[in-house]
């Protein structure tokens, strides 16, 4: 999605919105990318294009998961 620029502006935001839709559909929490990590995200996207190495981006996205959301989801999945 991010490699193919469908729109004049908002491609990365649209890609993240789609990503969160897939996560929610599969019972996983959304990932919120804070403004403080925007430059890191942009650089990792630029690095990904020539390398196809998704590991650094995956690590960044995992670091953006809200621990409270994970706790709530784990509690909801625990059998009574």
Number of C-alpha atoms within 10 A of each C-alpha: 12 14 12 7 11 11 9 6 9 12 16 17 12 15 14 18 15 13 15 17 15 14 14 13 10 9 10 14 19 19 19 14 16 9 9 8 12 11 10 13 19 13 11 18 19 12 15 16 12 8 8 9 13 13 11 14 18 12 10 15 15 11 13 15 15 13 11 9 14 14 11 11 14 10 11 10 9 7 5 5
